[in-house]
Amino acid sequence: MKTIIEPFKIKSVEPIRMTTRAEREPLLDEAGRNLFLIKADDVLIDLLTDSGTSSMSAEQWAAIMRGDESYAGSRSFFAFEAEVKRITGFKHVIPTHQGRAAEKILFTVLHRPGAVYLGNTHFDTTRANIEFAGDTAIDLPIPDGLIPSKYHPFKGNIDLGRLETALGEHGPKVRAVIITVTNNSGGGQPVSMENIREASRLARKHGTLFIIDSCRFAENAYFIKRREPGYEGKSVLDIAQEMFSYADGTTMSAKKDGLANIGGFLGVHDDALAVEARNLLILTEGFPTYGGLAGRDLEAIAQGLREVLDESYLRYRLRTIEYLVEKLQQNGVPLIIPAGGHAVYLDAGAFLPQIRPEQFPGVVLANELYLEGGVRGVEIGSAMFGKRDPRTGAPIGPAMELVRLAIPRRVYTQSHIDYVAEVVIAVHARRTALRGLRMTYEAPFLRHFTARFAEA
Ligand SMILES: *Cc1c(COP(=O)(O)O)cnc(C)c1O
C-alpha cells in the first residue's frame, strides 16, 4: 500500500482547546508578539520543539508503574543501563536529567587551557557548555549543508578535508571531534556511516576522542538504511550499533529518540574518564544509579529506546516530515530540502523578501502562522542568533532566516499535518501584505525567549 499509516492506535487523548483568529490576536499582542510567551493552552498545534514532547506508549506507562525508587542500586537503573549498553556498547553508562547535563559533565572533565572541539555543527547547548568551560567549538559542515535549496543525501556530514586541516592546525589542543546525529542545527539532516567512520579514523590518527551527540541516533540510522549503499538489508539496531562502535563516548538527550519526556545520559569506554564524570555527577545530578532521574523515568527511557528502533515507527516518523515538505514544496513555499528527521524549516528570508533581517522576517512568519491557524513554530534567525556590533551597535545577522516546525513524536496525526500545511499555504498566499517588526525589549542573553516586538 502507498499510504503509510501511524503504526499505533490512540488509547488516551488530550483535547485541543480550539480558538479563532479573533481570540488569538489579543493573546499575541499581550505576549509582546513573542510566541515563547504564549500559554500552551492557547496553541492548537504546538511545533515549538520535538524535545520532551513525545507521547509515551502503554508499555512506557506500565514501565513507570514498575519504577524502583531505591536510592542506590535501583532495579530500574539496571534495566536502563542494559538497554543503553545493548544499543551503544559503552562500558560506562551515566544517567543525567537531560542532554545538557551530560554535556556539562563531559566538557568540564575534558577541559584543558585552550581546548578546541571540532564538529559538524555543535548544537547550542553543546557550544554553550564548551564555551562556559572557557574552550572553543569550531563547526565544519560540508558546504552543501549551508545551501537550503540544494539536495544532498547526507547534508549533516562534517567536511573531512577541513577536519583534517583543523586537526593538524590545532594539534593536541583538540580534545574531541563531535559528530551530532542528526545535525540538529543544520536542519535535522543525517550524517552518513562513511562520514562517521572517516571522522573517527581521523580523530584516532590524531590521538583525540571521537564523541557522538546521539539525541536522534535512531532517525539517523534509518536515513542510513534508506540512503547509504550497503545498508539497505541491515536492521536499524545493527546500523546504530555500528555508528556507536566508532565512538569513544556519547552524550544523549532521551527527550528526543528516548521517546521520554525527560532524561539523558553520558556513555564512555574509558575507566578514568568515567570515574571523573561520576564524581561530578554526584555533585550536580545525583548518585550514579539514578543521575538526575527518578527510577520510573529510567524505566520509561529503557522502554522508549526499545520502541524507537522499530522500523515501522521510523518509516512513519520520517515520512511525516517528508509529507509536509512535499505538500509545501508543491505549493511553492520556500524551505530547506531534503526533509530532515524531526522538523520542517521554512526559509523565511525567501518567503518574505520585502522584510529585511533587522525587521525579523522569521518572527513575522511564525507569528502569522499562529494568528492564521494557532500553529506555533520557532524563529531561528535574527531574533535568536542576531548580534550587535560591539563598536557601532549595528545588527549582525545569522546566515539564514528560518522558521522551524518541529514535529513531536507520535503526537499528531496526518490530518493535523494536513492542517499545518493548509495554514502555511494560506499565509504564503498573502505574504506580500506582511510587514516587519522591531524589538522593543531585549535581555542581555538569549534574548529570543523574552524579547517583545511591535510593528516597525
Ligand atoms: C536537545 C539537544 C541537546 C540537549 O539536550 P537537552 O535534553 O535539551 O538538554 C544536545 N544536542 C542536540 C543535538 C539536541 O538536539
The ligand as an SDF file (V2000), in Angstrom:
LIG
                    3D

 15 15  0  0  0  0  0  0  0  0999 V2000
   18.2900   18.7230   22.6060 C   0  0  0  0  0  0  0  0  0  0  0  0
   19.7050   18.5650   22.2120 C   0  0  0  0  0  0  0  0  0  0  0  0
   20.7290   18.6370   23.1500 C   0  0  0  0  0  0  0  0  0  0  0  0
   20.4930   18.9860   24.6100 C   0  0  0  0  0  0  0  0  0  0  0  0
   19.6130   18.1210   25.2320 O   0  0  0  0  0  0  0  0  0  0  0  0
   18.5850   18.6230   26.3690 P   0  0  0  0  0  0  0  0  0  0  0  0
   17.9230   17.3640   26.7840 O   0  0  0  0  0  0  0  0  0  0  0  0
   17.6800   19.6150   25.7550 O   0  0  0  0  0  0  0  0  0  0  0  0
   19.4050   19.2070   27.4720 O   0  0  0  0  0  0  0  0  0  0  0  0
   22.0250   18.4270   22.7130 C   0  0  0  0  0  0  0  0  0  0  0  0
   22.3000   18.1740   21.4200 N   0  0  0  0  0  0  0  0  0  0  0  0
   21.3260   18.1100   20.4830 C   0  0  0  0  0  0  0  0  0  0  0  0
   21.6770   17.8110   19.0710 C   0  0  0  0  0  0  0  0  0  0  0  0
   19.9970   18.3040   20.8470 C   0  0  0  0  0  0  0  0  0  0  0  0
   19.0420   18.2490   19.9040 O   0  0  0  0  0  0  0  0  0  0  0  0
  1  2  1  0
  2  3  1  0
  2 14  2  0
  3  4  1  0
  3 10  2  0
  4  5  1  0
  5  6  1  0
  6  7  2  0
  6  8  1  0
  6  9  1  0
 10 11  1  0
 11 12  2  0
 12 13  1  0
 12 14  1  0
 14 15  1  0
M  END
$$$$
